[in-house]
Amino acid sequence: MAIDVSHWDGILTVDDWKKISEAGHSIAYIKATEGLWEDGQFETNVKNAHAAGLNVGAYVYLSGATPPVKTIEFFHKVVVRGFGNITMKLPPVLDIEEQSLTPTQVILSMNTADELFKRHSMLYGSRDFIQSHVSVHELKEHDMWIAEYTSNDKPILPNGCNGYAMWQYTNDGVIPGVSGKFDLNKVSPSFASLYAVHEKE
């Protein structure tokens, strides 16, 4: 399983992250930037989560008001500085949910991220938003992280897609011993085989 956090969750200590790991979450995605704004908790949460043994990744919230290339260049800069000598094994994530975003901006952001990080990025968003902003062909080249809060055993996928890498199934999750409510995610077997430190699903 996986957890994702941002400045809204504050600073999580190494002990907090160990409890998150003990609860079965071996992957942690941490918000790095939003447009040209940097999440002030990013670097500390990256280092604490890594120290607790989790596999750590970073995501950017795309804003339609900020040029895509500048957004991704800033994201890359913050990630490189924030991770320092820690290797980010997970793919970088582009959070696409702002209504002002256009398909052209999303594609340019994807292409820029792929070039700077030298790997395919992953897209986070709802089924409808992803479906309206990216073609099926482009989705085949990039992992998909679906946000859908449901009691069903799987999310509804964009038309033409056969699977997901991660599924954010709640934004109201509880971790024993850690205060607050969290975004929690299920991880596909194929994604887990590549990136999960341990899975207790």
N, C-alpha and C positions, 0 to 999 in steps of 0.2 A: 504494500500500500504506500501511498504518498501523501504528503502534506504540502500546502503552499501558504506562505505568509508574506505580509507587507508591513509597512510602518504602523498600520492599524493594530497590529498584534504586539507592537513594542519590541523590546529586546528580550530574547529568550536566552537564558543562561545555558551553559553546557549541561547542567543538571536537568533543566527543562527538556533539552534535546535528547538526553539519555532516556527520559521518561517517554518521550515521543517514540524513540526507537523501540523501547520495551513494549509499547502498545502496538508494535507491528509495522511501523512506518520506516522504511529504509531509504526513501527518496524524499528530498526536500527541495522545493522550488521557492526562491526568494526574489521578491520584487527589487529590481535594481533602479529602474528609471521610469519616468512618465513624461513623454515629450523630452524637454531639456531640463527636467527636474530630477534630482537624485534622491532616492529613498535614504534617509539618514541612518536607518538601522541596517542597511544592506550588508556592509562589510563585517560588522560585528556578528550578525546572524549567520553569515557564511562561515566564518571562522569557528563559531561555537558549534554549529551543526556538524561541520567537518570533524571537529575535535571529538564529538560524541559518536562518530563512526558512520554518519549518514552520507549518502551520495548526494551532492549538492549541485543545483542548477540555478539559472537566473532567468528572469523574464522582464520584458518591457511592455508597458501599457501604451499602445499606440494612440496618439492624439491626431485628429484630422487637422488641427490648427498648426502643427509643426511639420516642416518639410521632412519627408521620409528618410532621405539620405542623412540629414543632420541628426535626426532622431536615432537612427541605428549607429551612426558613428559615435555619438555620445554614449549610447548603451554599451557599445563595445569597449570604449575607453573606461567606463565605470566598472565593467565586469573584469577587465584585465587588472585594473588597480585593486579592486576588491578581493579578487581571488589570490593575488600575489603569487606565491610559489605553489598554490594548490591547483591541481589540474581539474578543470571542469569537464568531466566525462559526459555529462548529460547534454543533449542538444539545447541551444538557446531557444527561448520561447517568445513568440510575438502574441500578445494579448489583444485580440481584435473584438471590440464590443462597442466602441463609441460610434454613435449613429452618424456623425459627420465624416467618418472614414469612407473613402471611395475604393472600389476594387483596384483602381490604378495605384493608389497609395499603398494598399496592402501588398500587391505584387512587387512594387518597387522596394518596399521594406523587406520582403522575403529575399529578393535577389541580393540586396545589399548585405543583409545578415549572412546569407550563405557565403558570400564572397569574403567578408571580414573574418568570420569565424571558421571559414574553410570547411564547412559541413552544412548539411541541410538543417534548417531551423524547423521548429515545431509550432503549429498554430493552436492557440487556445480561443475558444468561443462557443457560442450556442450553435446548434444545428442550422437554424435559419440564417444566422449571420454568416457563418462559414459558407454555406451553400450559395448565398447571394453575392459573395465577394471573391470566391476562388473557384476555378473550374475543377472538374473531377481529375483531369490530367495532372494539374498542379498538385492536387492533394495526394496523388500517388507518389510524388517525389518527396513529400513532407509528412512527418508524423502529425497526428491530429489529437488534440486534447479537448474533449467535449465537456461542456458545462450543461448539466441537466439534473435538476433536483427532483428525484422521483423514487418511489418505492419499488419500481420495476427492477428486474435483475439485469437489465442492460439499457443503455440510452438509445434513442432514435438517431440514426446516423444521416448525414447529408446524402442526397440521392446519388447512387453510383458508388458509394463507399462501402467496403466490406468489414471494416474494423476500426478500432481506435487504439492509440497508445496508452492514453490515460483518460479517465472519466471522473470529473468532479461531481460527486453525487450529493454533496451537502455543503452548506456554508455555516452550519450550526453544529459542527462536530465537537465532541468532548474528549480530551485526553486526560486520563486519571493522573492527578497530582499536578496538573498544569492549569493555571487559571485562564479563562477566556473560552471563546468559541472559535472553531477553526474550519477552514476549507479542507475537506478530506477527499481523497481520490483513490479509485481502484485502478490498478495497473494491469495491462494486458499481459498474458504469459510471455509473448515475444519481447515486449519492452522490458519486462521484469528480468528475463534471461540475460539481457544485455546490461542492465543498469542497477537492478535491485541488489543491495548488500545482503538482505535476507527478506524473505516474504513469509508472513504468517497469516495468509488469507484462508 
